[in-house]
Amino acid sequence: MQEESEEPDLEPAWIALVPGDFPFRRFALDEVFHLAGGIAWPGPHHRDYGVAKIAHGACCPMLHPERPDSSRGAGELWQAMRLRMLRDASRA
């Protein structure tokens, strides 16, 4: 027998973050996150001294066929990720 729960059936809002920390001033505010207690929170953390995690969707070449122009940082990360994907594909 399945136990009844009072919690609503909600899908979690997963945020795929780009590994590493990046200068958050080069990104749009909705592209920046910080980790606290294993949870991704929007915006930079006040103790991260100018760096933050970046949402994967802000710069993923698979999601953006063209270089994104939402922020300078997203465009630069997109280019770096695209070059890495091309390099990895040429090695296969």
JOCOR-V786336 format. One line per field, one symbol per residue. ss: DSSP state (H for helix, E for strand, - for the rest). phi: phi as a letter, one per 30 degrees, with the letter a starting at -180 (. if undefined). A space follows every 10 residues. Layout:
ss: ???
phi: ???
This chain:
ss: ---------- ------EEEE EEEHHH--HH HEEEEE--EE EE-------- EEEEEHHH-- ---------- -HHHHHHHHH HHHHHHHHHH H-
phi: .dddbddddc ddcdbdcdej cbdddcbded ccbbcbiicd cdidddcchi badcdeddbd ddcbdcedcd addddddedd dddddddddd dd
